[in-house]
């Protein structure tokens, strides 16, 4: 298949996808787009900051990209995506798959969404098909929508993290675009975070590992933290790249330049030398009751993804500097 190359990061939130996306965006021939499903609302409507620091409508790259799109109401497209990609629509999507139909029903907005990726490829890089676009939208139904659009060459990177860690991370109070942002990121209760983790990760397996194993790669956040350089090289080769140089300064540290990530965890604004250290605060910080609830709700998938049922030993208390570096890494 030929066309605009897209590496789609699928899975649940707070699994490390922002850091992986930002590192990939440092490689030649890669454009770290961030969570493109939010471009229409957070970018075009809300004018929130691009990863480069400018408001979306003042970023030269996104100005050029949006100018190349057909006339459309971004608020209407955003509302349509929210309606089409709701959780309760997942059984319908799976039924369509069983009957051999396109996973997501066609919609008039699809031409504009497909044009977005074509415009990014035209303005964000060189070559006959432009750069590899890394889209960290994560939501499996949105990935399924992209898989139905003509002109896209889609591969799926499934990033998984221990559900107890993600549930703990979701409870942290964080501004949508950093500490100074009064609008907070969503903070679902642990039981809801656990169910979302279970649904989105098992749906990702169902939609891509079983249907298109040649276009699917799964990486655990914990394995990435343990061997970041090796993991990024494996991902790059899966995506059709052969990078000569990776942006690591030393074992466990990476150099990050600004990207044009359109939405995602506020850590997308992190630049400079960043140590890659696993966030293990949840091991001691998650209450016994919360740990039991998340484990019970996610047990069908824990063994599949090689996570233990028992709580691991509490690690030594990190230094304040280490805690600061970790808080900017997770997603």
N, C-alpha and C positions, 0 to 999 in steps of 0.2 A: 504493500500500500504506500502511496506517495501523497504528500500534502503537507499542511502546516503541522509540524511536530509538536505534540503536547505531552508532557509528563504530568500526569494527574496524581496528586497526593491524596489518598483516600484513607478513611478511618475516623476516629473520634477526636474531639478537641483535646488540648493539653497533652498531646502525645509527642511533642518535639518537632512537628512539621515545619514550624516557622524557622527554626535553626537550620534544619536540613535544607529548606528552600533557599535561605540566605546564603549558605555555603555554596550550594550549586550555582547560585547567581554570580559567584565570583569567577566561575570557569568561562573560558573563551567559548563563544557560541551559545551561551545560555542566558535567558532572560527570566529573572525571578519576578513573576507577576503578582504573587500573593493570592489572596482568595478572590478570584475574579467574579464569583457569583454575587459578591457584594459591591462590585464596581458601580452598578446602576444606582443603588441607594446611598452608600457611604461616600462614593466618589462623586458621581454626577449630581446627585440631589443634595447631600449633606456637605459636600466640599471638604471632607476630612483630609488630613495630611497624607500625601504620598510618602513612600519610604525615603524619598530624597529630602523630605522636610517641607516642601512647598505644599500649599493647599492644592487639591486635585486639579481644580480648574486653572491654576497658575503653573502647573508642571508642563514644560514644553513638550515632553514626550506624550503625555496623555492628551494634551491639547491637539497634537497632530493626529493621534489615533482616533479620538472622538470626531474630529473634523472629517475623517475619511469614512465615517459610518453613514448609512442612510438616515434620513430624518426619523426620529422616534422620540417618544416620551419616556425618559428613563424611570420616572416614578411608576408608570404603568408596567414597564418591563419588570421592575423590582417586585411589584405586587403580584404580577403573574407568576414569577418564579417562586415566590413564597407559597402561592396557592397550589402550584403544580408539584412542588417538591415536599409537601407536608409528609410527616411521619406516617399518618394514617393512609397515605396513598401507596406505601411500600407493598402491601399484599397485592394490589392491582398490578403494580409493576412486575412482580414475580409471576403473576398469572399470565401476563402478556408474554413473558419469556417462555413459559411452559407451552404456550400455544404458537410459538415461533413468530410472534409479532414484534415490532420495534418496542424496546423497553419503555420508552416515553412517547406518548401520542404527539403527533405533529402539531405545531402551533404557529400562528403568523409571526410571532417574535423570534422564531428559530433562525430566520434569515439574518436578522440583526445580530443575534448572538454569534452565529458563525462568522459574520463579517467582522466582529470584534477581534477574533483570533487572527483572521487574515490581515487586518490592519496592524495589529501588534507585530506580526511577522514582517510586515513591510517597513515599519518605522523603527523597530528595535534591534535590527541586526542586518547582516549582509548574507549573500548566498541566494541560491534559487528558491529556497523555501524559508529563508529567514532563520532566526535562532530557534533553539529548543525552548519552548515556553513552559515554565514550571508553574502550574496552577495548583495552589494548596487549598482548594475549596473544601476538600475532605468529604463532603456529603455524598454518599453513594448515588442517590437519585440524580444529582447534578452531573456526576461522572457518567451515569447512564444516558443522560440527555446529550452530553458531548459525543458519546459513542454513536449516536444516531445522526449527527450532523455531517453533511458532505464536506469534503476537503480537509478533514482533520485526521492526522495519524496519531492515535491515542495509545499511550502506554500507562499502566497504573502502578504506582509505588504505594504499597500499603504499609503505613507506619503504625506500629502497635506499641502501647505502653501498658504496664501493669494497671488494671482498673482501680486498684486502691490508691495508686499515686495520682491518677487523673481525677478521681473523685475529691481527693484532698486539695489538689490544685485548683479545681473549680470553685472551692469555697473561699479562696483568697480574694480580697477586695482590690481590684485593679481598674485604673482608668482605661477607657477604650483605646486611647492613644498615649498612655503614659501616666505618671503619677499626678501631673497637673490637670488631667482631664476630669471634669466633674461627672461625665457620663461613664458609668461603670460597665465593665464586661458582665455578661450574664453569670449568675451564681446559683445554679440549680442545686437543690438538696442532694445529698449523697445517693439516695435511692434512685432519683431521676438520672443523675450522672451515670450510675451503674447501668441502668436500662439502656440509655443512649449508647454507652460504650458497647454493650452486648449487641444491640440491633445494628449499629452502623458497621461494626467489625465483622459480624457474621454475614451481613448483607454484602459487604465487600468481597468476602470469600466466595459467596454464592454467585455473585455477578461476574467475577473476573477469574479467580483461581480455577474454578470449575469450568467456566465457559471458554476462557482465553488464556490458558496457562503460559503461552508464549509471550503474552503482553502483560504479565503480572509478576511483580516482585514484592516479597514481604520482608520488612526489616523491623526488628524490635528496637525500641529506643534504648533499652539497656545494653544491647549489643553495639549499637552505634556509639554510645558514650564510652564503652570499653575499648573500642578500636575505631575511632572516627575516620582516620585517613583511609584505612582499608575499606570501611563501609562506603564512604563517598566514592571511592574508585569503583567498587562493585556497582553502585547505582549509576555512575556515569557510563560504564560499559553497557549496562542494561538499556540505558537510554540512547545508545548508539554513539557515545562519545569516547574519545581516547585521549584524555587530558595529559599533556606533557608535565604540567606543574599543578600541584594542588595548593590552596591558600593557607597551608599550615606553617606556622613559624617554628614549632617544636611539637613534641609528642603532647597531645591534648590541648593545644592552643591553635587558634585560627585568626587570620587577618580578615576583617569584614569591612568592605567599602559600602557606601550607600547603594541601595537598589531602588527600583521604582515599584516596589510591592504596594499594591493598591489597598489592601486591607488585610487584617490578621492580628495576631498577638502584638502588643506594643514592643516586644523584643525585636520586631522587624526594623526598628529605628536604631538598633545597637550597631556601633561601628568601632573600628580599631581592633586591638588585640583582645580576643575573648577566650578565656580558658574554658574548655569543655569539661564540665564536672557534673556528674549525675546528681539530681535533686533528690535526696533521700530523707528530707525532713518528715515526709509522710509516715515513714516507718515508726517513728516514735510519736508523731503528732496526731495521727488518726486515732480517734477513740476506739475502744474495744467494740462498742455497739456498732459504730459506723463500719469498722473493718468487717464485722460479721455480716452486716447487711449487704455490703458490696460483694463480698465473697459468695454469699448464698445466691445472689441474683446473677452473678457472672460465671458460676461454676461450670455451666455447659461449655464455655469457651476457654476457661483457664488452662486446661490440659492441652487443648489444641495449640495454644500459643506458648506453652511451656512455662506457665507461671504456677508457683506452689500455692497450696491452700493456706499453709501456716505463715504467720508473720515472720519475716526475716529478723535476725538480730539487729538491735538498734546500733547504727554506726557511731563512731566517735563524733563529738560535737565539732562542726567545722569552724574555722576562723571567720570573723566578720567579713573579711575580704572575699573568702570563698562563697559565703552566703550571698553576697552582693552579686557576684558573677553568675551564680546559678539562677537567681531570680529573673535574669534577663534572657534565659535560654529556653525555658520550657514553653510549650504551647498547649 
